[in-house]
Amino acid sequence: MQDSPTLESIELTGTPKEMGEAFGEAYRDETHELFERRMENAIEQARLNRGRIFGVDEALSVAGSCLVATEEYDPDGFAEFLGIARGAAMSPERLFVTQGLTDFRDILAFADGIYNDPAVRPDAEGCSSFLVAPDRSQSGAVLAGQTWDLYTDNMPFIRLVRRRPNDAPETVSLTLTGCLSLIGLNSEGIAVGNTNLCTRDARIGVQYLSVIHRALRSRNLGDAIASIAGAPRSAAHYYYVADAGGNAVGLECSATRYERFDVPNGVFVHCNHSLSDTIRELEVPITEDSTLARQSRLTDLLDERKTPLLDADVLRQALSDGHGDELGICRYRTGEFDVSTNAAVVMLPGDGTIHACRGQPDRGVWRTERVG
């Protein structure tokens, strides 16, 4: 067994520009290293899985095409994004690749409207998420969370970031060095997270970390949902939003469509395949058993007949479940591309608590933070 990974944190304050520059400066070398790894992966996956050949300069030109839409969608978030780029001494195009790997790969694959069957879909990369409505919660309040699974070489870059902006809600989010929010909670009791999907309608647009970052500045659930549903998204993701009032909503989004799932009771599990007909029409075919196996296993672990009322401890244990090895919820260096569970999060918006760990949740050191 490897040493238990710890989760490093950083606190940012001030204007979006100031917070971005401080973050970029603090992790300049790491942000460049993460870019190199992600650009190499994006070009290789486009070649292997889609038969598309891109050079670095050509790929960066595609990334640059997304910047105008990103600024128009969220000027404050874009100001922080540019601040990170300046602080890290990196071009905005390179930072776009660094922040939105899965969306960027889909843009390279599908943005010209061409879809060549058969396409290989990297299902094993995905995450396993849950929403727990108040009737299944031991505290009577909503719970939300997930694993975050991708290439094992992403793990060293995971950080917990506390942002205290001058004129927006405070946030605590799990993300990577030099990146906007990935999974997080704000001081208004809004929690936001995501799992990856893959659809054929990817386009030039806003990548998913910008969407999540904007939603986390929301002061109520309706605003958070509207910011996701109305985003000019570049590619597909499932987003979930929960609030301190006990409301929980999932949004299954392609680039151009979305389907809403309200969760007034029970438990809602979502992994990396579409559960709605609306999005399934555009979905790249599933080629592996991983997402289906994790959906079934996590649903079973959280079944009311096994544990009537759930709390953070039970949910951490569920996310630590490795049943099925490569098909498990908690995974160690699986598959051809070396995929692992890189992090896990459990959020309680009702009392502003976020539990997070870097590495697999069965061995990572869990860290608990309060916001607001």
C-alpha positions as CSV (number, residue, x, y, z in Angstrom):
1,M,0.0,0.0,0.0
2,Q,1.3,3.4,-0.9
3,D,1.6,6.3,1.6
4,S,-1.7,8.0,2.2
5,P,-1.8,11.2,0.0
6,T,-2.6,14.5,1.8
7,L,-4.6,17.3,0.3
8,E,-2.7,20.6,0.0
9,S,-4.7,23.8,0.2
10,I,-4.4,27.5,-0.7
11,E,-6.5,30.5,0.2
12,L,-7.1,33.3,-2.4
13,T,-8.6,36.7,-1.6
14,G,-9.4,39.9,-3.5
15,T,-10.7,40.6,-7.0
16,P,-10.9,37.9,-9.6
17,K,-7.8,39.2,-11.2
18,E,-5.9,39.2,-7.9
19,M,-7.0,35.7,-6.9
20,G,-6.0,34.4,-10.3
21,E,-2.6,35.9,-10.3
22,A,-1.9,34.6,-6.8
23,F,-2.9,31.1,-7.8
24,G,-0.9,31.1,-11.0
25,E,2.2,32.4,-9.3
26,A,2.0,29.9,-6.4
27,Y,1.9,26.9,-8.8
28,R,3.6,28.2,-11.9
29,D,5.9,25.2,-12.6
30,E,3.2,22.7,-11.8
31,T,0.7,24.4,-14.1
32,H,3.1,24.2,-17.0
33,E,3.7,20.6,-16.2
34,L,0.0,19.8,-16.1
35,F,-0.4,21.6,-19.5
36,E,2.2,19.4,-21.1
37,R,0.6,16.2,-19.8
38,R,-2.9,17.3,-20.9
39,M,-1.9,18.5,-24.3
40,E,-0.1,15.3,-25.0
41,N,-3.1,13.3,-23.9
42,A,-5.6,15.4,-25.9
43,I,-3.6,15.0,-29.2
44,E,-3.0,11.3,-28.5
45,Q,-6.7,10.6,-27.7
46,A,-7.8,12.5,-30.8
47,R,-5.5,10.3,-32.9
48,L,-6.3,6.9,-31.3
49,N,-10.0,7.3,-30.6
50,R,-11.1,9.6,-33.5
51,G,-8.5,9.3,-36.2
52,R,-7.8,13.0,-36.0
53,I,-4.3,14.4,-36.3
54,F,-3.4,17.6,-34.6
55,G,-0.1,19.4,-34.0
56,V,0.3,21.5,-30.8
57,D,-0.1,24.9,-32.7
58,E,-3.2,23.7,-34.4
59,A,-4.7,22.4,-31.2
60,L,-3.9,25.7,-29.4
61,S,-5.7,27.6,-32.2
62,V,-8.8,25.5,-31.5
63,A,-8.5,26.4,-27.8
64,G,-8.1,30.1,-28.7
65,S,-11.4,30.0,-30.6
66,C,-13.2,29.3,-27.3
67,L,-11.9,32.3,-25.4
68,V,-14.4,34.9,-26.7
69,A,-17.4,32.7,-25.7
70,T,-15.8,32.2,-22.3
71,E,-15.4,35.9,-21.6
72,E,-18.9,36.7,-22.8
73,Y,-20.4,34.0,-20.6
74,D,-18.6,35.0,-17.4
75,P,-16.5,38.1,-17.4
76,D,-15.5,37.8,-13.7
77,G,-14.6,34.1,-14.1
78,F,-12.6,35.0,-17.3
79,A,-10.8,37.8,-15.4
80,E,-9.7,35.2,-12.9
81,F,-8.7,32.8,-15.7
82,L,-6.5,35.5,-17.3
83,G,-5.0,36.2,-13.9
84,I,-4.0,32.6,-13.5
85,A,-2.5,32.7,-17.0
86,R,-0.5,35.8,-16.1
87,G,0.6,34.5,-12.8
88,A,1.7,31.2,-14.3
89,A,3.4,33.0,-17.3
90,M,1.3,31.0,-19.7
91,S,-0.9,31.9,-22.7
92,P,-4.7,31.8,-22.2
93,E,-4.8,29.2,-25.0
94,R,-2.5,26.9,-23.0
95,L,-4.5,27.5,-19.8
96,F,-7.7,26.5,-21.6
97,V,-6.2,23.1,-22.5
98,T,-4.9,22.8,-18.9
99,Q,-8.3,23.4,-17.4
100,G,-10.7,21.5,-19.6
101,L,-9.1,18.3,-20.9
102,T,-12.2,16.2,-21.5
103,D,-14.1,19.0,-23.1
104,F,-11.1,20.0,-25.2
105,R,-10.7,16.5,-26.5
106,D,-14.3,16.4,-27.5
107,I,-14.0,19.7,-29.3
108,L,-11.0,18.3,-31.3
109,A,-13.0,15.2,-32.1
110,F,-16.4,16.7,-33.1
111,A,-16.3,20.4,-33.5
112,D,-16.3,20.2,-37.3
113,G,-19.5,18.3,-37.3
114,I,-17.9,15.1,-38.6
115,Y,-18.6,11.8,-36.7
116,N,-16.9,8.7,-37.9
117,D,-18.3,5.5,-36.6
118,P,-17.0,3.5,-34.8
119,A,-15.4,5.8,-32.2
120,V,-13.7,4.6,-29.1
121,R,-15.1,6.1,-25.9
122,P,-12.8,6.3,-22.8
123,D,-15.6,5.3,-20.4
124,A,-13.3,4.1,-17.7
125,E,-12.1,7.7,-17.0
126,G,-15.3,8.8,-15.5
127,C,-16.6,9.6,-12.0
128,S,-19.4,8.2,-9.7
129,S,-21.7,10.8,-8.1
130,F,-24.7,10.9,-5.8
131,L,-27.4,13.2,-4.6
132,V,-29.1,12.3,-1.3
133,A,-32.5,13.9,-0.6
134,P,-33.4,14.9,3.0
135,D,-35.7,11.9,3.5
136,R,-32.7,9.6,3.2
137,S,-30.3,11.8,5.1
138,Q,-29.6,11.1,8.8
139,S,-29.5,14.8,9.5
140,G,-32.5,15.6,7.4
141,A,-30.5,17.7,5.0
142,V,-29.3,17.1,1.4
143,L,-25.9,15.5,0.7
144,A,-24.0,15.5,-2.5
145,G,-20.6,14.1,-3.7
146,Q,-18.6,12.0,-6.0
147,T,-15.3,10.4,-6.9
148,W,-13.1,12.1,-9.5
149,D,-11.4,9.6,-11.8
150,L,-8.9,10.3,-14.5
151,Y,-5.3,9.5,-15.4
152,T,-3.2,8.7,-12.4
153,D,-0.7,11.3,-13.3
154,N,-3.3,14.0,-12.5
155,M,-3.2,13.1,-8.8
156,P,-0.2,15.2,-7.7
157,F,-1.9,18.4,-9.0
158,I,-5.1,18.2,-7.0
159,R,-5.6,21.0,-4.5
160,L,-8.3,22.4,-2.2
161,V,-8.8,26.1,-2.9
162,R,-10.6,28.5,-0.6
163,R,-11.6,31.7,-2.5
164,R,-12.7,34.8,-0.5
165,P,-13.7,37.3,-3.3
166,N,-14.4,40.9,-2.6
167,D,-18.0,40.9,-3.9
168,A,-19.1,37.3,-4.3
169,P,-19.8,34.3,-2.1
170,E,-16.8,32.5,-0.5
171,T,-16.1,29.1,-2.0
172,V,-14.2,26.0,-1.1
173,S,-13.5,23.7,-4.1
174,L,-11.5,20.7,-5.1
175,T,-9.6,21.4,-8.3
176,L,-6.1,21.2,-9.8
177,T,-3.2,23.6,-9.8
178,G,-3.9,26.6,-12.0
179,C,-7.6,25.7,-12.5
180,L,-11.0,27.1,-11.8
181,S,-13.5,25.2,-9.6
182,L,-14.1,21.5,-10.3
183,I,-16.3,20.4,-7.3
184,G,-17.2,22.8,-4.6
185,L,-19.5,24.5,-2.1
186,N,-20.2,28.2,-1.4
187,S,-21.1,30.3,1.6
188,E,-24.7,30.6,0.3
189,G,-25.1,26.8,0.7
190,I,-24.8,26.0,-3.1
191,A,-22.9,22.8,-3.9
192,V,-21.9,21.9,-7.5
193,G,-20.2,18.9,-9.0
194,N,-20.0,16.9,-12.2
195,T,-19.4,13.7,-14.1
196,N,-18.2,13.4,-17.7
197,L,-20.4,12.5,-20.7
198,C,-19.4,12.2,-24.3
199,T,-21.7,13.4,-27.1
200,R,-21.3,14.2,-30.8
201,D,-22.4,17.8,-30.7
202,A,-19.2,19.2,-29.2
203,R,-18.4,22.7,-30.5
204,I,-16.4,25.9,-29.9
205,G,-17.7,27.2,-26.6
206,V,-17.2,27.3,-22.8
207,Q,-15.5,24.4,-21.0
208,Y,-17.0,22.8,-18.0
209,L,-14.7,24.3,-15.2
210,S,-15.9,27.7,-16.3
211,V,-19.5,26.6,-16.1
212,I,-19.0,25.2,-12.5
213,H,-17.0,28.2,-11.4
214,R,-19.9,30.5,-12.6
215,A,-22.5,28.3,-10.8
216,L,-20.5,28.5,-7.6
217,R,-20.9,32.3,-7.5
218,S,-24.7,31.9,-7.4
219,R,-26.6,33.0,-4.3
220,N,-29.5,30.6,-4.9
221,L,-30.3,27.3,-6.6
222,G,-32.3,28.8,-9.4
223,D,-29.4,31.1,-10.5
224,A,-27.0,28.2,-10.4
225,I,-29.2,26.0,-12.5
226,A,-29.8,28.8,-15.0
227,S,-26.1,29.5,-15.3
228,I,-25.5,25.8,-16.3
229,A,-28.5,25.3,-18.5
230,G,-27.9,28.6,-20.3
231,A,-24.2,28.2,-20.9
232,P,-22.8,28.0,-24.4
233,R,-21.2,24.7,-23.4
234,S,-18.4,23.2,-25.6
235,A,-19.1,19.6,-24.7
236,A,-21.1,17.2,-22.6
237,H,-21.2,16.8,-18.8
238,Y,-23.7,15.9,-16.1
239,Y,-23.8,18.6,-13.5
240,Y,-25.5,18.4,-10.1
241,V,-26.6,21.3,-7.8
242,A,-27.8,21.2,-4.2
243,D,-28.6,23.8,-1.7
244,A,-29.0,24.4,2.0
245,G,-32.7,24.3,1.8
246,G,-32.7,20.6,0.9
247,N,-33.1,20.9,-2.9
248,A,-31.2,18.7,-5.3
249,V,-31.1,18.8,-9.1
250,G,-29.2,17.0,-11.7
251,L,-28.6,18.5,-15.2
252,E,-27.6,16.1,-17.9
253,C,-26.0,18.3,-20.6
254,S,-24.7,17.9,-24.1
255,A,-23.2,20.9,-25.7
256,T,-26.6,22.0,-27.2
257,R,-29.2,20.2,-25.0
258,Y,-30.0,19.5,-21.4
259,E,-32.3,17.4,-19.3
260,R,-33.3,18.2,-15.7
261,F,-33.6,15.6,-13.0
262,D,-35.2,16.9,-9.7
263,V,-34.5,14.8,-6.7
264,P,-37.2,15.5,-4.1
265,N,-36.7,12.1,-2.3
266,G,-34.4,9.1,-2.3
267,V,-31.0,8.9,-3.8
268,F,-29.9,9.8,-7.4
269,V,-26.8,8.2,-8.8
270,H,-25.1,9.3,-12.0
271,C,-21.9,8.0,-13.5
272,N,-20.8,8.5,-17.2
273,H,-23.7,7.5,-19.4
274,S,-26.8,9.3,-20.3
275,L,-30.0,8.4,-18.3
276,S,-32.2,10.6,-20.5
277,D,-33.5,9.9,-24.1
278,T,-32.8,13.6,-25.0
279,I,-29.0,13.3,-24.4
280,R,-28.7,9.6,-25.4
281,E,-29.7,10.5,-28.9
282,L,-26.3,12.3,-29.2
283,E,-24.2,10.1,-27.0
284,V,-21.1,8.4,-28.3
285,P,-21.7,4.6,-27.9
286,I,-20.5,3.1,-24.6
287,T,-17.6,0.7,-25.4
288,E,-16.8,-0.5,-21.8
289,D,-18.6,-1.8,-18.8
290,S,-17.1,0.6,-16.3
291,T,-19.9,3.3,-16.1
292,L,-22.7,0.7,-16.1
293,A,-21.0,-1.3,-13.3
294,R,-20.4,1.7,-11.1
295,Q,-23.9,3.0,-11.6
296,S,-25.3,-0.4,-10.5
297,R,-22.8,-0.8,-7.6
298,L,-23.2,2.6,-6.0
299,T,-27.0,2.4,-6.4
300,D,-26.9,-0.9,-4.5
301,L,-24.6,0.3,-1.8
302,L,-26.9,3.3,-1.1
303,D,-30.1,1.2,-1.2
304,E,-32.6,2.0,1.5
305,R,-32.9,-1.6,2.5
306,K,-29.2,-1.7,3.4
307,T,-28.9,1.7,5.1
308,P,-32.1,3.6,5.6
309,L,-30.5,6.9,6.6
310,L,-27.2,8.0,5.1
311,D,-24.5,10.3,6.5
312,A,-21.0,11.5,5.4
313,D,-19.3,8.4,6.9
314,V,-21.5,6.0,5.0
315,L,-21.0,7.9,1.8
316,R,-17.2,8.0,2.2
317,Q,-17.3,4.2,2.6
318,A,-19.4,3.8,-0.5
319,L,-16.9,5.9,-2.5
320,S,-14.1,3.7,-1.1
321,D,-15.7,0.6,-2.5
322,G,-13.4,-1.3,-4.9
323,H,-15.7,-4.2,-5.7
324,G,-15.0,-5.3,-9.3
325,D,-11.4,-4.1,-9.4
326,E,-11.2,-2.2,-12.7
327,L,-14.9,-1.8,-12.7
328,G,-15.0,-0.6,-9.1
329,I,-16.1,2.8,-7.7
330,C,-12.6,3.3,-6.2
331,R,-9.9,2.3,-8.6
332,Y,-6.2,1.9,-8.7
333,R,-4.2,2.4,-12.0
334,T,-6.6,0.6,-14.3
335,G,-6.8,0.0,-18.0
336,E,-4.6,0.9,-20.9
337,F,-4.3,4.5,-20.0
338,D,-3.6,4.1,-16.3
339,V,-6.9,5.5,-14.8
340,S,-7.3,6.0,-11.0
341,T,-9.7,7.5,-8.6
342,N,-7.7,10.7,-8.0
343,A,-10.0,12.3,-5.4
344,A,-13.3,12.2,-3.7
345,V,-15.7,14.7,-2.1
346,V,-18.8,14.6,0.2
347,M,-20.7,17.9,0.7
348,L,-23.3,19.0,3.2
349,P,-24.7,22.3,1.9
350,G,-27.0,22.7,5.0
351,D,-24.1,23.3,7.4
352,G,-21.5,24.4,4.9
353,T,-19.3,21.4,5.2
354,I,-17.1,19.8,2.6
355,H,-15.1,16.6,3.1
356,A,-12.4,16.0,0.5
357,C,-9.4,13.8,-0.1
358,R,-6.7,13.5,-2.7
359,G,-6.1,10.0,-3.9
360,Q,-8.3,7.0,-3.5
361,P,-10.9,7.6,-0.7
362,D,-10.0,4.3,1.0
363,R,-6.5,5.5,1.7
364,G,-6.4,9.3,1.2
365,V,-6.3,11.6,4.2
366,W,-9.8,13.2,4.3
367,R,-9.9,16.9,5.0
368,T,-13.0,18.7,6.4
369,E,-13.5,22.4,5.8
370,R,-16.4,24.8,6.5
371,V,-17.5,27.6,4.3
372,G,-19.6,30.6,5.4
